[in-house]
Amino acid sequence: MNKQNCLILNWNVRGLNNSIRRRVVKDLVRDTKCTIAALQETKLDNFNVSVIRETLGEKFAANFAFLPAQGTRGGALIAVDEDYYTIQQSEFRCHSVTALLKSVRTEEEWWVTVVYGPQGDQEKLQFLQELKGWKDTVGEKWLVIGDFNLILNAADKSNSNLNRRLMGEFRSVVNDLELKELSLRGRKFTWSNDMTQTRIDRAFCSVDWDLMLPSSLLHAISSLVSDQPYSSSGRASSKEIEAFTSIPL
């Protein structure tokens, strides 16, 4: 049995700049019993201990790293429960934040990158090069998770309006990084604008991370498709990582 208790809440929160949204996140943290929080589109240019406590709870206040929003756009956060993990090191790029996590209960250390992909096509290409560049920073045990704002395959979109160049570039980067995608259970798509549905929220891991936590998977909290609350978590007891999707705000 793995003693890490790796339960990751991964969620595009669509802003943490009001107390109501923070309370909703905190409730989900409590309900899922997550030990790692990975949040995207925070829309905050700064985090302090008080905001972390209000959003995630006291146990996450000592270990967090964040990518500032640009104005009111973007932003990402990694925070860990001090009973299970500490953050040893953190680094940042334009669209991602990466942290080296150390398990409190085992000797394991591993890297996690939380991404929030951009909207424009040219920015997406730059983001993919940014993602590729992390290989020189992270170790062999690596998890990449978040809102990529990209699709891998035609099946990831509910219509035929596809940018095949971007799809091919995305697949090429995943292959070059030798990453395995964690399968998603509970629903096919993770975002909808009432006309189109896509799967843009994903998780990938290296071979060594997969060996550390084998048979990992993502699991949707709800069958509803929304671009708002999305979360992910993993059960170390069953050597799984699950992704949960919450009820839209």
C-alpha positions in Angstrom: 0.0 0.0 0.0 1.4 3.4 -0.9 1.5 5.8 2.1 1.7 9.1 0.2 -2.1 9.6 0.2 -1.8 11.5 -3.1 -5.2 13.1 -3.6 -5.1 15.9 -6.1 -7.9 18.5 -6.5 -7.5 20.0 -10.0 -9.9 22.8 -10.9 -10.3 25.7 -13.2 -11.9 27.9 -10.6 -12.7 30.9 -12.9 -11.5 33.4 -10.3 -10.8 33.4 -6.6 -11.3 37.2 -6.2 -14.4 37.0 -4.0 -15.2 35.2 -0.8 -18.1 33.1 -2.2 -15.9 31.4 -4.7 -13.2 30.8 -2.1 -15.8 29.2 0.2 -16.9 26.9 -2.6 -13.3 25.7 -3.2 -12.8 25.2 0.5 -15.9 23.1 0.8 -14.7 20.9 -2.1 -11.3 20.6 -0.5 -13.0 19.3 2.6 -15.4 17.0 0.8 -12.7 15.4 -1.4 -10.1 15.3 1.4 -7.5 16.3 -1.1 -3.8 16.5 -0.1 -2.7 18.6 -3.1 -4.6 21.5 -4.7 -3.9 22.5 -8.3 -6.0 25.5 -9.3 -6.1 27.4 -12.6 -7.5 30.7 -13.7 -7.3 32.2 -10.2 -7.4 35.8 -11.6 -5.2 36.8 -8.6 -1.8 38.5 -9.0 -0.8 37.6 -5.5 -1.5 35.0 -2.8 -0.8 35.3 0.9 -1.3 33.0 3.8 -4.7 34.6 4.6 -6.1 33.9 1.1 -4.8 30.4 1.2 -6.4 29.7 4.6 -9.7 31.2 3.3 -9.6 29.2 0.1 -8.0 25.8 1.1 -7.7 25.7 4.9 -5.0 26.0 7.5 -3.1 22.9 6.6 -2.3 24.3 3.1 -1.1 27.7 4.3 2.6 26.8 4.8 3.4 25.2 1.4 2.1 26.9 -1.7 3.5 28.4 -5.0 1.5 30.5 -7.5 1.7 31.9 -11.0 0.4 35.5 -10.9 -2.5 36.4 -13.1 -1.9 39.0 -15.8 -4.3 41.7 -14.8 -7.5 39.7 -14.2 -6.6 36.9 -16.6 -5.0 33.5 -15.9 -3.0 32.5 -12.8 -2.3 29.1 -11.3 -1.7 27.7 -7.8 -0.1 24.6 -6.2 -0.7 24.1 -2.5 -0.1 21.0 -0.4 -1.4 19.7 3.0 1.4 19.9 5.4 0.5 16.6 7.0 1.4 14.8 3.7 3.7 17.0 1.6 6.1 19.9 1.6 7.2 22.1 -1.4 10.9 21.9 -1.7 11.3 24.1 -4.8 9.2 26.0 -7.2 9.7 27.6 -10.7 7.5 29.6 -13.0 6.9 30.2 -16.7 4.3 32.3 -18.6 1.6 29.7 -18.4 2.7 27.2 -15.8 4.0 26.7 -12.3 6.1 23.7 -11.3 6.9 22.5 -7.8 9.1 19.7 -6.3 7.0 17.9 -3.7 8.4 15.8 -0.9 6.2 13.2 0.8 6.2 13.6 4.6 5.3 10.0 5.1 7.7 8.4 2.6 11.1 9.3 1.1 9.5 10.0 -2.3 10.1 13.3 -4.1 8.4 14.2 -7.4 7.6 17.2 -9.6 4.2 18.5 -10.6 3.4 21.2 -13.2 0.1 23.0 -13.2 -0.8 24.6 -16.5 -3.4 27.1 -17.7 -3.1 27.3 -21.5 -3.6 30.5 -23.4 -6.4 31.2 -25.9 -4.6 32.5 -29.1 -3.1 30.1 -31.6 0.3 31.7 -31.7 0.3 31.8 -27.8 -0.6 28.1 -27.8 2.4 27.2 -29.9 4.6 29.2 -27.5 3.0 27.5 -24.5 3.8 24.0 -26.0 7.4 25.1 -26.3 7.3 26.2 -22.7 5.9 22.9 -21.7 8.6 21.1 -23.6 11.3 23.3 -21.9 10.3 21.9 -18.4 12.1 18.7 -19.3 15.4 20.4 -18.4 14.2 21.3 -15.0 12.1 18.5 -13.6 13.3 15.1 -12.5 12.3 11.7 -13.7 9.0 11.6 -11.6 6.8 14.2 -13.2 3.1 14.9 -13.3 1.6 17.6 -15.6 -2.0 18.6 -14.9 -4.4 21.4 -15.6 -6.4 23.3 -18.3 -4.4 23.0 -21.5 -6.9 24.8 -23.7 -5.9 22.3 -26.4 -7.2 19.0 -27.7 -5.2 16.0 -28.7 -7.6 14.2 -31.0 -10.7 14.9 -33.1 -12.7 12.8 -30.6 -11.9 15.5 -28.0 -14.4 17.9 -29.6 -18.1 17.6 -30.3 -17.9 19.1 -33.8 -15.5 19.0 -36.8 -14.2 22.5 -36.5 -10.6 21.4 -35.7 -7.2 23.0 -35.8 -5.2 20.0 -36.9 -1.9 21.8 -36.8 -2.3 22.6 -33.1 -3.5 19.0 -32.4 -0.4 17.6 -34.1 1.9 20.0 -32.3 0.3 19.0 -28.9 0.7 15.3 -29.7 4.3 15.8 -30.8 5.2 17.6 -27.5 3.6 14.8 -25.4 5.5 12.2 -27.4 8.8 14.1 -27.2 8.4 14.3 -23.4 7.5 10.6 -23.3 4.4 11.3 -21.2 1.5 8.9 -20.5 -2.0 10.4 -20.3 -4.1 9.4 -17.4 -7.5 8.1 -18.4 -10.6 10.1 -17.5 -13.7 8.3 -16.1 -17.1 9.8 -15.5 -17.5 11.9 -18.7 -16.0 12.5 -22.1 -15.7 16.3 -22.2 -14.6 18.8 -19.6 -15.7 22.2 -21.1 -18.8 23.5 -22.9 -20.2 26.8 -24.2 -23.6 25.3 -24.8 -22.7 24.8 -28.5 -19.4 23.0 -28.4 -18.0 20.5 -26.0 -14.3 19.7 -25.7 -11.8 17.9 -23.5 -9.2 20.4 -22.6 -8.5 19.4 -18.9 -6.0 16.6 -18.8 -3.2 15.0 -16.8 0.0 13.4 -18.1 2.8 11.6 -16.2 6.3 10.3 -16.8 7.1 6.6 -16.8 8.8 6.9 -13.4 5.8 8.7 -11.8 3.5 6.0 -13.2 5.7 3.3 -11.6 5.5 5.2 -8.3 1.7 5.4 -8.4 0.6 2.7 -10.9 -2.8 2.3 -12.4 -3.5 6.1 -12.0 -6.7 7.6 -13.4 -8.9 10.6 -13.5 -12.4 10.5 -12.3 -15.1 13.2 -12.8 -17.0 14.3 -9.7 -20.1 15.1 -11.9 -21.3 14.1 -15.3 -22.0 17.8 -16.0 -19.7 19.5 -18.5 -18.5 22.9 -17.4 -15.5 25.2 -17.8 -15.9 26.2 -14.2 -15.2 23.9 -11.3 -12.9 20.9 -12.3 -10.8 19.1 -9.8 -8.6 16.1 -9.5 -7.3 13.8 -6.8 -5.6 10.4 -6.2 -5.9 7.7 -3.7 -2.6 6.4 -2.6 -4.2 3.6 -0.7 -5.4 2.1 -4.1 -2.4 3.6 -6.0 -4.8 5.8 -8.1 -5.0 9.4 -8.9 -8.5 10.7 -9.6 -9.8 13.9 -11.2 -13.1 15.2 -9.9 -15.4 17.6 -11.5 -17.7 19.6 -9.3 -21.1 21.2 -9.8 -20.8 24.5 -11.7 -20.9 27.8 -9.7 
